[in-house]
């Protein structure tokens, strides 16, 4: 039997708490928009081959780009010492180097900017008493994840400075996946501060919504492997791949497990198959939610999520047929972030908002 554990806070206190939540939520939505932009600039940096143009990690001093011809020559000379220049860009002019340098510099500058965008308001909200106690460790964890992401970014770049002409697909996938986890965390916290129009969904629906988020994250990880191996530049037909539903030569590397991470053909095939599985799961989730909670916001969001997954699948096919043209590839990456954000918001909506301090709560 359910029992009320405590009472609602006084009306004036409740209004104050809701105003504080609205401010914090607005700040987190701004952070989310900038994170989305950061992922898109990162994608453009990868597509233009710019990620290795800055060969040093200077978290503070690195915010200042070369300011004169001598400094540009020094930066260019550092780039000319890595394999990517020797094997791919040998003979590049200084002006051409500037073109790739600015993409990587912008990506790093935006990443630093996100750090300040999180840290400074966090301190101000904290000292002004606008943060509820439950939010403090969550937001500190978010800041820590951002710092870890900066280190992971350099760890990724370092993999392409000595022996390779591009970064490791393993590290690229790790970098993008951690970015997605940060985006998910911001979305989850922000949506938890909103006032939801309906009661939380049942445990079964919440579980399915959480599984959908996990599946979307896995598919993005697989897509990062495709990008890291440049696997989208080959086998550009659909629905068949290399003339077959299940192409040959999927396990030419020994041991067999390495094919799932290092064989471009296998990696692309797995990404394709998982896309079909994700779409089937999204449709199943929509049908199941509509059956369990007909006419509710939860059910409508489940159908929107299924439509977004279907749209992403169509964009993926277009990207494949276009041989991963930059515009298609960036659209595919950007829409993947939209799907992830919506899936996380839907999951949070099914779980309900954070209860206000002192608010009545039903317990079993």
C-alpha positions in Angstrom: 0.0 0.0 0.0 1.3 3.4 -0.9 2.0 6.0 1.8 2.8 9.7 1.7 6.2 10.2 3.2 6.1 14.0 3.6 4.1 17.1 2.6 4.3 19.6 -0.2 6.5 22.6 0.4 4.8 26.0 1.1 3.5 27.7 -2.0 6.1 30.6 -1.8 9.0 28.2 -1.3 7.7 26.0 -4.2 7.6 29.0 -6.5 11.1 29.9 -5.6 12.3 26.4 -6.2 10.6 26.3 -9.6 12.1 29.6 -10.6 15.6 28.4 -9.7 15.0 25.2 -11.6 13.9 27.2 -14.7 17.1 29.2 -14.5 19.3 26.1 -14.2 17.4 24.3 -16.9 17.8 27.2 -19.3 21.5 27.3 -18.6 21.8 23.5 -19.3 19.9 23.9 -22.6 22.4 26.5 -23.7 25.2 24.1 -22.8 23.4 21.4 -24.8 23.3 23.7 -27.9 27.0 24.5 -27.6 27.8 20.8 -27.2 25.9 20.0 -30.3 27.9 22.7 -32.2 31.1 21.2 -30.8 30.2 17.8 -32.1 29.4 19.2 -35.5 32.7 21.2 -35.7 34.5 18.0 -34.6 32.9 16.2 -37.4 33.9 18.8 -39.9 37.4 18.7 -38.5 37.6 15.0 -39.1 36.0 15.2 -42.6 38.5 17.9 -43.7 41.5 15.9 -42.4 42.3 18.8 -40.0 42.5 16.9 -36.7 46.3 16.5 -36.8 47.2 20.0 -37.8 48.0 21.1 -34.2 50.6 18.7 -32.9 50.8 19.9 -29.3 48.4 20.0 -26.5 48.4 23.4 -24.7 45.2 23.6 -22.7 45.8 27.3 -21.7 48.4 28.8 -24.1 46.8 26.9 -27.1 43.9 29.3 -27.1 46.2 31.9 -28.9 46.7 31.1 -32.6 49.8 32.1 -34.5 49.8 35.9 -34.8 52.5 36.5 -37.4 54.2 34.9 -40.3 57.1 33.6 -38.2 54.7 31.9 -35.7 52.7 30.4 -38.6 56.0 29.0 -40.1 56.9 27.4 -36.7 53.5 25.8 -36.5 53.6 24.6 -40.1 57.1 23.1 -39.5 55.8 21.0 -36.6 53.0 19.6 -38.8 55.6 18.8 -41.6 57.3 16.4 -39.2 54.4 14.0 -38.8 53.5 11.1 -41.1 50.2 12.6 -42.4 52.2 15.4 -44.0 54.9 13.2 -45.5 52.5 10.6 -46.9 49.4 12.6 -47.8 49.9 16.4 -47.8 53.6 16.7 -48.8 54.0 19.9 -50.7 51.1 21.7 -49.0 51.4 25.4 -48.9 51.2 27.6 -45.8 47.8 28.9 -46.9 46.5 25.3 -47.3 47.9 24.5 -43.9 46.0 27.5 -42.4 42.8 26.0 -43.9 43.1 22.8 -41.8 44.6 24.5 -38.8 41.6 26.8 -38.2 39.2 23.9 -38.1 41.2 22.1 -35.4 41.8 25.4 -33.5 38.1 26.2 -33.6 37.2 22.8 -32.3 39.6 23.1 -29.4 38.5 26.7 -28.6 34.9 25.7 -28.6 35.7 22.8 -26.2 37.5 25.2 -23.9 34.5 27.5 -24.1 32.1 24.7 -23.0 34.3 24.2 -20.0 33.9 27.8 -19.0 30.2 27.8 -19.9 29.7 25.0 -17.4 32.1 26.0 -14.6 31.3 29.7 -14.2 27.5 29.5 -14.0 27.9 26.4 -11.8 29.9 28.5 -9.3 27.4 31.4 -9.4 24.4 29.1 -9.0 26.1 27.3 -6.2 27.1 30.4 -4.1 23.8 32.1 -4.7 21.9 29.0 -3.2 20.0 28.2 -6.4 21.2 24.6 -6.6 19.4 21.9 -4.8 21.6 19.5 -2.9 20.9 16.6 -5.3 22.1 18.6 -8.3 25.5 19.5 -6.9 27.2 16.1 -7.3 25.6 15.6 -10.7 26.8 18.9 -12.1 30.3 18.4 -10.6 30.4 15.0 -12.3 29.4 16.7 -15.6 32.3 19.2 -15.2 34.7 16.2 -14.5 33.5 14.4 -17.6 34.3 17.5 -19.6 37.8 17.5 -18.3 38.2 13.9 -19.0 36.9 14.5 -22.6 39.7 17.1 -23.1 42.3 14.5 -22.2 40.6 11.8 -24.4 40.7 14.3 -27.3 44.4 14.7 -27.0 44.9 11.0 -26.5 43.0 10.5 -29.8 45.1 13.1 -31.6 48.4 11.6 -30.3 47.6 8.3 -31.9 48.1 9.9 -35.4 51.3 11.8 -34.8 53.9 9.1 -34.9 53.2 6.1 -37.1 49.7 6.6 -38.5 48.3 9.2 -41.0 45.0 9.4 -39.2 43.8 8.9 -35.6 43.0 5.5 -34.2 39.4 4.4 -34.9 39.3 3.0 -31.3 40.2 6.4 -29.8 37.9 8.3 -32.2 35.0 6.1 -31.2 35.9 6.6 -27.5 36.0 10.3 -28.0 32.7 10.6 -29.7 31.0 8.1 -27.3 32.1 10.1 -24.3 30.8 13.3 -26.0 27.5 11.5 -26.4 27.5 10.5 -22.7 28.0 14.1 -21.7 25.2 15.2 -24.0 22.9 12.5 -22.5 23.8 13.6 -18.9 23.0 17.3 -19.7 19.7 16.3 -21.3 18.8 14.0 -18.4 19.5 16.6 -15.7 17.8 19.4 -17.6 14.6 17.4 -18.4 14.5 16.2 -14.8 14.1 19.9 -13.7 11.1 20.4 -16.0 7.5 20.2 -14.9 6.0 17.2 -16.7 2.4 17.2 -17.8 1.8 13.6 -17.0 2.7 11.1 -14.3 5.8 8.9 -14.8 5.3 5.8 -17.0 5.3 2.3 -15.6 8.5 0.4 -15.0 8.2 -1.6 -18.2 7.9 1.5 -20.5 10.7 3.2 -18.6 12.9 0.2 -19.1 12.2 0.1 -22.9 12.9 3.8 -23.2 16.2 3.3 -21.4 17.1 0.4 -23.7 16.4 2.7 -26.7 18.9 5.2 -25.5 21.5 2.5 -25.1 20.9 1.1 -28.6 21.2 4.6 -30.1 24.5 5.1 -28.2 25.8 1.8 -29.5 24.9 2.7 -33.0 26.7 6.0 -32.8 29.8 4.1 -31.5 29.6 1.8 -34.5 29.3 4.8 -36.8 32.4 6.3 -35.2 34.3 3.1 -36.1 33.0 3.4 -39.7 34.3 7.0 -39.8 37.6 6.1 -38.2 38.2 3.4 -40.8 36.8 5.5 -43.7 34.6 2.5 -44.3 31.8 4.7 -45.8 34.0 5.3 -48.9 33.6 1.8 -50.2 30.6 -0.6 -50.8 28.4 2.3 -51.6 25.3 0.3 -52.7 22.0 -0.4 -50.9 20.2 -2.6 -50.0 22.9 -5.0 -51.1 26.4 -4.7 -49.9 29.1 -5.9 -52.4 26.4 -7.6 -54.4 25.0 -9.6 -51.5 22.8 -9.4 -48.4 25.6 -10.9 -46.4 28.9 -10.2 -48.3 32.0 -12.4 -48.1 35.4 -11.7 -46.6 33.9 -10.4 -43.3 36.4 -12.4 -41.2 39.7 -12.1 -43.1 41.6 -10.8 -40.0 42.8 -13.1 -37.3 41.7 -13.3 -34.5 38.1 -13.0 -35.7 37.1 -10.4 -33.1 39.4 -7.8 -34.7 37.3 -7.7 -37.8 34.5 -6.0 -35.8 36.9 -3.1 -35.2 39.6 -3.1 -37.9 38.0 -4.6 -41.1 36.2 -1.8 -42.9 33.9 -4.2 -44.6 32.8 -5.9 -41.4 32.5 -2.7 -39.5 30.2 -1.2 -42.2 28.1 -4.4 -42.4 27.6 -4.4 -38.6 26.6 -0.7 -38.7 24.1 -1.5 -41.4 22.6 -4.5 -39.6 22.4 -2.7 -36.2 20.6 0.2 -37.9 17.9 -2.3 -39.0 17.7 -3.7 -35.4 17.5 -0.2 -34.0 14.6 0.7 -36.3 12.8 -2.5 -35.3 13.3 -1.8 -31.6 12.0 1.8 -32.0 8.9 0.5 -33.7 8.4 -2.1 -31.1 8.8 0.5 -28.3 6.3 2.7 -30.0 3.7 0.0 -30.3 4.3 -1.3 -26.8 4.1 2.2 -25.3 0.9 2.9 -27.2 -0.7 -0.3 -25.9 0.4 0.3 -22.3 -0.3 4.0 -22.2 -2.7 4.9 -25.1 -3.3 8.6 -25.8 -0.5 9.7 -23.5 2.5 12.0 -24.1 4.7 9.0 -23.5 3.1 7.2 -26.4 3.3 10.2 -28.7 7.0 10.7 -27.9 7.7 7.0 -28.6 6.2 7.4 -32.1 8.2 10.6 -32.7 11.3 8.7 -31.7 10.5 5.9 -34.1 10.1 8.5 -36.9 13.4 10.1 -36.0 15.2 6.7 -36.2 13.5 6.1 -39.5 14.7 9.5 -40.8 18.2 8.8 -39.6 18.2 5.5 -41.4 17.2 7.3 -44.6 20.0 9.8 -44.1 22.4 7.0 -43.5 21.4 5.4 -46.9 21.9 8.8 -48.6 25.3 9.2 -47.0 26.3 5.8 -48.2 25.1 6.3 -51.8 26.9 9.7 -51.8 30.1 8.0 -50.8 30.2 9.9 -47.5 30.2 13.3 -49.0 31.0 15.9 -46.3 27.5 17.5 -46.3 25.7 14.1 -46.1 28.2 12.8 -43.5 27.7 15.9 -41.3 23.9 15.7 -41.6 24.1 12.0 -40.6 26.2 12.9 -37.6 24.1 15.8 -36.5 20.8 14.0 -36.9 22.3 11.1 -34.8 22.8 13.7 -32.0 19.1 14.8 -32.4 18.0 11.2 -32.1 20.1 10.7 -29.0 18.9 13.9 -27.3 15.3 13.1 -28.0 15.7 9.5 -26.9 17.2 10.7 -23.6 14.6 13.3 -23.1 11.9 10.7 -23.7 13.4 8.4 -21.2 13.6 11.2 -18.7 10.0 12.1 -19.4 9.0 8.5 -18.7 10.9 8.6 -15.4 9.4 11.9 -14.4 11.0 15.0 -12.9 13.1 15.3 -9.8 10.7 15.8 -6.8 11.0 19.2 -5.2 12.6 19.2 -1.7 9.9 18.5 0.8 7.4 17.4 -1.9 5.1 14.5 -1.3 6.3 11.3 -2.8 4.5 7.9 -3.0 6.6 5.0 -1.8 5.7 1.3 -1.9 
